[in-house]
Amino acid sequence: MNRRKDTAVEAVLEQLIEHGPDEIASVFARAFDLAMQIERERFLGAGFYERTPDRRGYANGYKPKRIDTPAGTVSVQVPKTAGHDGEPFGQLPVGQVARAAGGGAAGAD
């Protein structure tokens, strides 16, 4: 995991430490956002602004969605992709969260 992701994970954990279980819904939202960003990078075969020979398309912004969880309703930013053929983004386990939120598929708005 690179330093940017380490910092993001650290920020999520700091939020949990500072606010405790009262803010668990927002901790879930940040964790979902980070997991879906990592999933998109794996799907595309490249990170932010990275060029690789195996790149499978490009990031195409985010789609705001709300997910009902046992901890309450959370707002997440579902990553979108474009410029690839074949299987849609969202095949990894976290992609199930993206699909449940109504995003993540190729060409999704």
N, C-alpha and C positions, 0 to 999 in steps of 0.2 A: 504494500500500500504506500502511495507516495505521501509527501508531507502535507499536501492540501487536504487529502482525505483524513490523515491523522488528526489534523487540526479540527476538521469538521466533527469527527467522532468525539474528540476531546470537548468540544463546545456542547455537544448533546449531553455528554456525561456531566459536565459542569452545571448545566441547566437542571438536571435531575438532582444533583447534590445540593444546589442552592435552594430549589423550590420544593423538593421532596415529592411525595405522591400526589399532592394537590395539583401539580402541573403535569401529570403523567400524559395527558392527552396531547399536549404540545410537544412533549419529548417523543411520543410516538410519531407525530407528524414530521418532526425533523429527521427521525431515524428512517421513516418511509422515504422521505425526499432523498436522503443520502443514498439509501439502498437502490432506489430507482435510477439515480444518476450513475452509480457504479454499473448497474445492469445495462444501461444504455451504452456506456463506454465499452463494455465487453461485447455487446451485440454489434456495435459499429467497428470494433477492432481498433479503436483509437480514442484518446482522451481529448480534452478541450484543446483546440488549435493544433492538434497533433496530426501529422500526415504519415500514413503507413501504406505499404504496397497492398496490404490485405483489407484496407478500409472498405466497409460495405454500405456506404451512404453517408449521411450527415445528420447532425442534430438540428432539429427544427423547432426550437423553443419549448415552451411548457404550456400545459393546459391545467387551469385550476379546477380542482374537484374536491368534494367533501365525502368523507368515508365515515360511516357509523361504526364505532368500536365499543367494546364493553366499558372503556374509559370515557366515552363521550364521542361527539362528532368532531373529527379533525379535518382541517383543510390541508391539502397537499398540492404540490406542483408536479403533475405527471409529465415526464419528458416525452417529447414527440420526435419521430425520426422521419426522414424522407430520402429519396434518391437511391432506393435499393429495390431489388426484385425478390420474389420468393417469400420465405417465412416472415411473418410480421414480428415486429419488436414486441417483447413481452412473453417470451417462451420460458424464461427462468422462473423459479418460484416467486420472486418478488414481482415479476410481471403479472402474476395472478392478482396482486394488489392493484397494479396499473389497470388491468382489464376490469377488475371489479369497480374501479373508479371511473371506468368509461373511456380510458385513453390508452396510449401505448401502441395502437395498431398503426401500420403504415398508412399514411394519408389521413389519419384521424385529425379532427379539428380541435 
